[in-house]
Amino acid sequence: MPAKRPAPRLALIDEQRMNDAQRALLEALRAGPRGKSITPRGPFAVWMHAPEFGDLAQKVGAHCRYKTALPPRLSEFAILCTARLWRAQYEWFAHAPMAEKGGVKPKTIHDLRAGRVPKSAPKDERAIYDFVQELYKTRRVSDRIYKRVHAFLGDAATVELVGILGYYVMISMTLNVFRMMPPQDAELAFAEPK
């Protein structure tokens, strides 16, 4: 039997009942790289309650997902590291399949989900893992770890990596505060706090 899930703190807004600003946000989402079939779920469902903010946030998110210098494998790996640290169920649900499709090994995904260091991951993923762990724990990155990541990303992609991490922390906070969960039939990635 699936674990009982907390109820979302904000109602899903039915498309037929959206006001003009909410409709404009939905149209902006559908006109962008996410595609015409997107429905307001996860963070997008939350942002429907503050559509002007949501429009700005989704534009940053579209850049983070589709336009950075990081290859999808590294971007999605960084997103999974963030989802795991924040125990953001919906973020994990949405991005674990994308990470695997982007080239992150299933064993690496399994290790991250279990909270283990992904020891069999390639060197670039391990460097990003260490970068993410140190940044989130100390709020800084040492010269040694910075140099490891910068050596293969360079200036622009290192800046964009930090942007991706910041954006997905915002997503994690949004999902966790407003209790946005994966669909009822989807397995939860982590035990929910009591």
Backbone as CSV, one residue per row, in Angstrom:
resi,resn,N_x,N_y,N_z,CA_x,CA_y,CA_z,C_x,C_y,C_z
1,MET,0.846,-1.191,0.000,0.000,0.000,0.000,0.888,1.250,0.000
2,PRO,0.623,2.212,-0.893,1.444,3.418,-0.962,1.330,4.233,0.329
3,ALA,2.419,4.922,0.659,2.429,5.769,1.847,1.440,6.918,1.674
4,LYS,0.821,7.309,2.782,-0.106,8.439,2.750,0.704,9.706,2.449
5,ARG,0.193,10.496,1.554,0.888,11.711,1.140,0.210,12.932,1.745
6,PRO,1.008,13.915,2.099,0.389,15.138,2.616,-0.403,15.842,1.517
7,ALA,-1.470,16.469,1.893,-2.296,17.199,0.925,-1.590,18.494,0.523
8,PRO,-1.688,18.875,-0.750,-1.101,20.155,-1.173,-1.719,21.301,-0.375
9,ARG,-0.922,22.323,-0.153,-1.407,23.479,0.599,-2.137,24.481,-0.280
10,LEU,-1.975,24.376,-1.579,-2.677,25.245,-2.516,-3.445,24.373,-3.497
11,ALA,-4.621,24.809,-3.832,-5.452,24.061,-4.769,-4.909,24.186,-6.189
12,LEU,-5.083,23.135,-6.962,-4.798,23.217,-8.393,-5.873,24.089,-9.015
13,ILE,-5.458,24.999,-9.862,-6.418,25.905,-10.497,-6.817,25.307,-11.834
14,ASP,-8.093,25.052,-11.984,-8.622,24.500,-13.225,-8.426,25.517,-14.342
15,GLU,-8.005,25.027,-15.480,-7.716,25.908,-16.617,-8.919,26.769,-16.986
16,GLN,-10.115,26.229,-16.861,-11.329,26.976,-17.219,-11.596,28.146,-16.270
17,ARG,-11.012,28.088,-15.073,-11.268,29.122,-14.067,-10.115,30.102,-13.896
18,MET,-9.112,30.011,-14.742,-7.952,30.896,-14.616,-8.306,32.323,-14.988
19,ASN,-7.677,33.265,-14.264,-7.833,34.671,-14.643,-6.856,34.977,-15.782
20,ASP,-6.855,36.204,-16.245,-6.024,36.566,-17.402,-4.532,36.350,-17.141
21,ALA,-4.052,36.734,-15.960,-2.627,36.579,-15.641,-2.243,35.100,-15.572
22,GLN,-3.113,34.279,-15.009,-2.853,32.836,-14.927,-2.852,32.212,-16.321
23,ARG,-3.793,32.618,-17.143,-3.848,32.117,-18.517,-2.602,32.521,-19.298
24,ALA,-2.137,33.751,-19.078,-0.926,34.230,-19.759,0.291,33.396,-19.328
25,LEU,0.367,33.047,-18.050,1.461,32.202,-17.581,1.386,30.824,-18.233
26,LEU,0.216,30.241,-18.276,0.062,28.923,-18.899,0.452,28.978,-20.378
27,GLU,0.038,30.017,-21.072,0.391,30.156,-22.487,1.899,30.341,-22.662
28,ALA,2.533,31.100,-21.760,3.989,31.273,-21.827,4.696,29.935,-21.615
29,LEU,4.209,29.141,-20.686,4.780,27.812,-20.463,4.644,26.953,-21.715
30,ARG,3.472,26.975,-22.306,3.208,26.140,-23.482,3.929,26.634,-24.734
31,ALA,4.202,27.916,-24.810,4.902,28.464,-25.978,6.407,28.234,-25.894
32,GLY,6.906,27.895,-24.715,8.342,27.705,-24.519,8.776,26.276,-24.803
33,PRO,9.986,25.961,-24.397,10.569,24.655,-24.724,9.921,23.465,-24.022
34,ARG,9.083,23.709,-23.030,8.432,22.606,-22.320,7.318,21.973,-23.156
35,GLY,6.780,22.743,-24.099,5.812,22.193,-25.047,4.369,22.530,-24.770
36,LYS,3.581,22.333,-25.794,2.164,22.709,-25.778,1.308,21.869,-24.840
37,SER,1.761,20.685,-24.487,0.920,19.793,-23.687,1.134,19.937,-22.181
38,ILE,1.983,20.874,-21.775,2.260,21.006,-20.338,1.004,21.383,-19.573
39,THR,0.850,20.761,-18.415,-0.252,21.106,-17.516,0.358,21.692,-16.252
40,PRO,-0.361,22.577,-15.583,0.200,23.194,-14.385,0.236,22.215,-13.210
41,ARG,1.369,21.553,-13.053,1.624,20.635,-11.945,2.936,21.042,-11.293
42,GLY,3.254,20.460,-10.165,4.509,20.767,-9.492,4.642,22.255,-9.221
43,PRO,5.806,22.842,-9.500,5.987,24.264,-9.194,5.078,25.157,-10.033
44,PHE,4.737,24.719,-11.226,3.872,25.543,-12.077,2.485,25.700,-11.459
45,ALA,1.994,24.664,-10.786,0.694,24.759,-10.110,0.755,25.786,-8.983
46,VAL,1.876,25.821,-8.286,2.042,26.809,-7.213,2.094,28.210,-7.813
47,TRP,2.878,28.370,-8.879,3.053,29.696,-9.458,1.771,30.260,-10.073
48,MET,0.803,29.419,-10.347,-0.481,29.925,-10.843,-1.135,30.844,-9.813
49,HIS,-0.758,30.700,-8.551,-1.299,31.556,-7.489,-0.560,32.889,-7.405
50,ALA,0.558,33.025,-8.082,1.327,34.269,-8.172,1.903,34.335,-9.585
51,PRO,1.037,34.525,-10.597,1.453,34.350,-11.985,2.542,35.301,-12.483
52,GLU,2.610,36.510,-11.961,3.662,37.415,-12.422,5.028,36.873,-11.985
53,PHE,5.123,36.431,-10.736,6.343,35.791,-10.264,6.597,34.519,-11.059
54,GLY,5.564,33.739,-11.255,5.684,32.482,-11.982,6.233,32.673,-13.387
55,ASP,5.820,33.736,-14.055,6.309,33.970,-15.406,7.813,34.251,-15.404
56,LEU,8.254,35.076,-14.469,9.697,35.349,-14.371,10.469,34.079,-14.021
57,ALA,9.959,33.321,-13.060,10.638,32.099,-12.618,10.699,31.066,-13.738
58,GLN,9.617,30.900,-14.472,9.619,29.886,-15.535,10.581,30.256,-16.657
59,LYS,10.784,31.547,-16.881,11.755,31.971,-17.901,13.172,31.617,-17.464
60,VAL,13.496,31.847,-16.197,14.809,31.451,-15.684,14.940,29.928,-15.780
61,GLY,13.875,29.231,-15.411,13.895,27.767,-15.466,14.080,27.239,-16.875
62,ALA,13.447,27.857,-17.844,13.604,27.416,-19.232,15.056,27.585,-19.672
63,HIS,15.683,28.674,-19.241,17.103,28.851,-19.577,17.949,27.779,-18.878
64,CYS,17.687,27.572,-17.594,18.460,26.574,-16.832,18.321,25.180,-17.435
65,ARG,17.153,24.822,-17.900,16.912,23.485,-18.431,17.388,23.298,-19.852
66,TYR,17.236,24.326,-20.691,17.392,24.114,-22.128,18.484,24.938,-22.803
67,LYS,19.050,25.927,-22.137,19.937,26.835,-22.860,21.306,27.037,-22.230
68,THR,21.650,26.307,-21.185,22.961,26.524,-20.581,24.033,25.765,-21.355
69,ALA,25.269,26.088,-21.041,26.413,25.421,-21.672,26.644,24.020,-21.100
70,LEU,25.960,23.680,-19.994,26.121,22.340,-19.429,25.382,21.329,-20.291
71,PRO,25.993,20.191,-20.570,25.256,19.138,-21.280,24.145,18.603,-20.371
72,PRO,23.065,18.077,-20.947,21.956,17.571,-20.132,22.391,16.595,-19.038
73,ARG,23.372,15.764,-19.318,23.810,14.790,-18.304,24.274,15.504,-17.034
74,LEU,25.077,16.537,-17.181,25.607,17.237,-16.014,24.559,18.129,-15.359
75,SER,23.738,18.758,-16.168,22.671,19.599,-15.633,21.683,18.757,-14.822
76,GLU,21.232,17.661,-15.400,20.270,16.810,-14.706,20.891,16.156,-13.470
77,PHE,22.171,15.824,-13.553,22.855,15.284,-12.388,22.838,16.310,-11.248
78,ALA,23.155,17.564,-11.554,23.144,18.626,-10.540,21.742,18.816,-9.962
79,ILE,20.729,18.714,-10.813,19.346,18.847,-10.347,19.003,17.707,-9.395
80,LEU,19.418,16.480,-9.722,19.157,15.351,-8.821,19.881,15.514,-7.494
81,CYS,21.109,16.023,-7.524,21.827,16.274,-6.268,21.023,17.234,-5.384
82,THR,20.458,18.263,-6.005,19.651,19.238,-5.277,18.365,18.598,-4.762
83,ALA,17.687,17.866,-5.619,16.438,17.209,-5.206,16.687,16.287,-4.023
84,ARG,17.790,15.565,-4.041,18.093,14.635,-2.948,18.359,15.372,-1.648
85,LEU,19.174,16.421,-1.721,19.488,17.169,-0.505,18.246,17.806,0.116
86,TRP,17.330,18.256,-0.731,16.106,18.886,-0.251,14.970,17.881,-0.067
87,ARG,15.204,16.640,-0.476,14.169,15.599,-0.414,12.881,16.087,-1.095
88,ALA,13.068,16.669,-2.261,11.964,17.213,-3.049,11.413,16.093,-3.934
89,GLN,10.323,15.502,-3.490,9.744,14.325,-4.141,9.395,14.592,-5.606
90,TYR,8.671,15.681,-5.840,8.219,15.961,-7.209,9.404,16.247,-8.121
91,GLU,10.392,16.964,-7.611,11.578,17.271,-8.423,12.296,15.976,-8.820
92,TRP,12.419,15.054,-7.868,13.056,13.771,-8.173,12.217,13.008,-9.203
93,PHE,10.917,12.945,-8.976,10.001,12.254,-9.876,10.132,12.794,-11.306
94,ALA,10.217,14.109,-11.444,10.276,14.724,-12.772,11.653,14.568,-13.424
95,HIS,12.722,14.632,-12.621,14.055,14.715,-13.219,14.847,13.412,-13.244
96,ALA,14.521,12.427,-12.438,15.282,11.166,-12.503,15.190,10.537,-13.894
97,PRO,14.007,10.466,-14.509,13.961,9.921,-15.877,14.739,10.778,-16.887
98,MET,14.704,12.090,-16.712,15.448,12.967,-17.622,16.949,12.776,-17.443
99,ALA,17.376,12.564,-16.213,18.802,12.340,-15.949,19.269,11.057,-16.626
100,GLU,18.484,10.010,-16.491,18.863,8.746,-17.131,18.881,8.890,-18.647
101,LYS,17.864,9.550,-19.190,17.815,9.790,-20.637,19.001,10.642,-21.094
102,GLY,19.440,11.562,-20.232,20.563,12.432,-20.558,21.924,11.767,-20.415
103,GLY,21.951,10.556,-19.852,23.212,9.822,-19.773,23.744,9.546,-18.380
104,VAL,23.003,9.936,-17.333,23.435,9.596,-15.976,23.126,8.110,-15.761
105,LYS,24.127,7.377,-15.295,23.978,5.933,-15.126,22.927,5.599,-14.064
106,PRO,22.129,4.545,-14.292,21.133,4.135,-13.297,21.744,3.902,-11.909
107,LYS,22.947,3.330,-11.853,23.593,3.092,-10.545,23.855,4.417,-9.840
108,THR,24.284,5.426,-10.578,24.522,6.746,-9.994,23.219,7.323,-9.457
109,ILE,22.155,7.213,-10.229,20.851,7.711,-9.791,20.407,6.966,-8.536
110,HIS,20.585,5.654,-8.524,20.220,4.842,-7.362,21.009,5.270,-6.123
111,ASP,22.317,5.480,-6.285,23.148,5.905,-5.159,22.701,7.272,-4.632
112,LEU,22.446,8.212,-5.522,21.981,9.533,-5.080,20.676,9.406,-4.310
113,ARG,19.746,8.653,-4.862,18.439,8.490,-4.215,18.597,7.917,-2.810
114,ALA,19.531,6.981,-2.646,19.760,6.345,-1.349,20.579,7.228,-0.407
115,GLY,21.038,8.382,-0.894,21.834,9.273,-0.061,23.297,8.890,0.030
116,ARG,23.750,8.075,-0.919,25.141,7.627,-0.941,25.955,8.440,-1.952
117,VAL,27.236,8.556,-1.682,28.161,9.173,-2.633,28.185,8.286,-3.879
118,PRO,27.996,8.863,-5.068,27.995,8.058,-6.293,29.419,7.724,-6.737
119,LYS,30.033,6.767,-6.073,31.457,6.453,-6.283,31.769,5.951,-7.690
120,SER,30.807,5.348,-8.357,31.078,4.834,-9.704,30.775,5.864,-10.797
121,ALA,30.351,7.061,-10.406,30.033,8.108,-11.382,31.315,8.587,-12.062
122,PRO,31.206,9.099,-13.290,32.372,9.666,-13.976,32.967,10.834,-13.183
123,LYS,34.216,11.161,-13.488,34.941,12.198,-12.753,34.223,13.546,-12.761
124,ASP,33.626,13.913,-13.898,32.963,15.214,-13.950,31.734,15.248,-13.037
125,GLU,30.981,14.161,-12.991,29.831,14.101,-12.094,30.277,14.110,-10.633
126,ARG,31.354,13.395,-10.333,31.870,13.387,-8.953,32.326,14.787,-8.541
127,ALA,32.949,15.509,-9.466,33.379,16.873,-9.158,32.163,17.760,-8.878
128,ILE,31.124,17.629,-9.698,29.902,18.409,-9.463,29.247,17.986,-8.152
129,TYR,29.221,16.702,-7.866,28.660,16.217,-6.606,29.376,16.884,-5.428
130,ASP,30.701,16.883,-5.445,31.461,17.493,-4.353,31.208,18.997,-4.268
131,PHE,31.096,19.649,-5.423,30.791,21.083,-5.494,29.443,21.356,-4.832
132,VAL,28.436,20.579,-5.221,27.079,20.753,-4.693,27.060,20.513,-3.179
133,GLN,27.664,19.424,-2.750,27.666,19.098,-1.326,28.326,20.209,-0.506
134,GLU,29.494,20.657,-0.963,30.195,21.686,-0.210,29.433,23.008,-0.222
135,LEU,28.906,23.390,-1.364,28.169,24.653,-1.457,26.954,24.653,-0.539
136,TYR,26.171,23.593,-0.561,24.964,23.566,0.256,25.275,23.421,1.746
137,LYS,26.375,22.763,2.090,26.708,22.579,3.505,27.436,23.773,4.104
138,THR,28.377,24.360,3.367,29.192,25.439,3.939,28.809,26.811,3.413
139,ARG,27.989,26.865,2.387,27.583,28.097,1.709,28.748,28.739,0.960
140,ARG,29.791,27.953,0.744,30.981,28.385,0.010,31.516,27.176,-0.760
141,VAL,32.472,27.431,-1.664,33.167,26.352,-2.373,34.658,26.626,-2.261
142,SER,35.407,25.638,-1.806,36.855,25.781,-1.638,37.527,25.938,-3.001
143,ASP,38.731,26.484,-2.988,39.493,26.635,-4.220,39.715,25.279,-4.896
144,ARG,40.018,24.260,-4.111,40.286,22.931,-4.668,39.085,22.401,-5.441
145,ILE,37.919,22.480,-4.853,36.717,21.951,-5.520,36.307,22.852,-6.680
146,TYR,36.419,24.165,-6.501,36.106,25.088,-7.594,36.972,24.784,-8.814
147,LYS,38.264,24.605,-8.597,39.188,24.354,-9.713,38.855,23.048,-10.427
148,ARG,38.429,22.021,-9.690,38.062,20.745,-10.322,36.900,20.941,-11.293
149,VAL,35.895,21.685,-10.888,34.720,21.912,-11.745,35.056,22.889,-12.867
150,HIS,35.725,23.969,-12.531,36.053,24.980,-13.523,36.949,24.416,-14.621
151,ALA,37.779,23.442,-14.296,38.704,22.857,-15.284,37.964,22.253,-16.466
152,PHE,36.788,21.688,-16.259,36.063,21.105,-17.392,34.846,21.923,-17.822
153,LEU,34.371,22.847,-16.989,33.229,23.669,-17.390,33.640,25.022,-17.961
154,GLY,34.716,25.607,-17.446,35.085,26.952,-17.868,34.229,28.002,-17.168
155,ASP,34.411,29.253,-17.575,33.762,30.367,-16.876,32.237,30.346,-16.995
156,ALA,31.730,30.408,-18.219,30.282,30.556,-18.418,29.505,29.383,-17.825
157,ALA,29.946,28.178,-18.085,29.201,27.013,-17.592,29.287,26.881,-16.073
158,THR,30.376,27.350,-15.464,30.457,27.336,-14.001,29.456,28.323,-13.416
159,VAL,29.349,29.497,-14.024,28.337,30.470,-13.597,26.942,29.858,-13.750
160,GLU,26.705,29.215,-14.884,25.384,28.623,-15.118,25.112,27.456,-14.182
161,LEU,26.126,26.688,-13.804,25.934,25.624,-12.821,25.424,26.206,-11.509
162,VAL,26.041,27.282,-11.049,25.586,27.915,-9.805,24.147,28.409,-9.973
163,GLY,23.826,28.952,-11.148,22.449,29.385,-11.414,21.466,28.230,-11.390
164,ILE,21.838,27.104,-11.986,20.982,25.912,-11.970,20.739,25.473,-10.530
165,LEU,21.804,25.437,-9.747,21.662,25.016,-8.352,20.740,25.955,-7.584
166,GLY,20.914,27.255,-7.774,20.047,28.212,-7.093,18.598,28.094,-7.528
167,TYR,18.387,27.955,-8.815,17.021,27.822,-9.328,16.343,26.573,-8.754
168,TYR,17.063,25.456,-8.736,16.435,24.227,-8.259,16.322,24.157,-6.743
169,VAL,17.068,24.991,-6.020,16.787,25.147,-4.591,15.445,25.864,-4.440
170,MET,15.224,26.911,-5.246,13.942,27.608,-5.204,12.804,26.642,-5.549
171,ILE,13.009,25.810,-6.556,11.993,24.826,-6.924,11.755,23.874,-5.761
172,SER,12.822,23.371,-5.158,12.687,22.440,-4.030,11.921,23.076,-2.877
173,MET,12.260,24.310,-2.550,11.540,25.003,-1.477,10.058,25.139,-1.817
174,THR,9.786,25.531,-3.040,8.402,25.702,-3.479,7.640,24.384,-3.362
175,LEU,8.230,23.319,-3.876,7.567,22.018,-3.836,7.351,21.546,-2.403
176,ASN,8.354,21.718,-1.554,8.254,21.235,-0.187,7.303,22.068,0.667
177,VAL,7.383,23.392,0.565,6.507,24.247,1.369,5.046,24.022,1.001
178,PHE,4.763,23.896,-0.289,3.375,23.773,-0.733,2.937,22.323,-0.928
179,ARG,3.821,21.386,-0.517,3.526,19.946,-0.513,3.062,19.434,-1.879
180,MET,3.795,19.811,-2.894,3.483,19.326,-4.239,4.164,17.975,-4.417
181,MET,3.373,16.957,-4.611,3.851,15.586,-4.648,3.672,14.992,-6.044
182,PRO,4.405,13.919,-6.325,4.187,13.194,-7.584,2.767,12.622,-7.613
183,PRO,2.324,12.157,-8.773,1.002,11.526,-8.848,0.884,10.383,-7.840
184,GLN,-0.324,10.118,-7.422,-0.587,9.114,-6.393,-0.012,7.742,-6.756
185,ASP,-0.004,7.393,-8.026,0.480,6.066,-8.427,1.997,6.003,-8.593
186,ALA,2.694,7.138,-8.417,4.159,7.157,-8.529,4.785,6.867,-7.172
187,GLU,5.842,6.090,-7.211,6.562,5.764,-5.975,7.271,7.011,-5.455
188,LEU,7.243,7.199,-4.142,7.989,8.293,-3.532,9.473,7.922,-3.497
189,ALA,10.324,8.881,-3.747,11.762,8.626,-3.787,12.368,8.535,-2.398
190,PHE,11.801,9.278,-1.435,12.360,9.359,-0.094,11.239,9.237,0.926
191,ALA,11.592,8.799,2.129,10.613,8.756,3.209,10.230,10.188,3.556
192,GLU,8.964,10.416,3.745,8.488,11.749,4.122,8.737,11.969,5.598
193,PRO,9.179,13.190,5.978,9.373,13.489,7.401,8.041,13.417,8.136
194,LYS,8.104,13.065,9.375,6.876,12.958,10.195,6.469,14.302,10.709
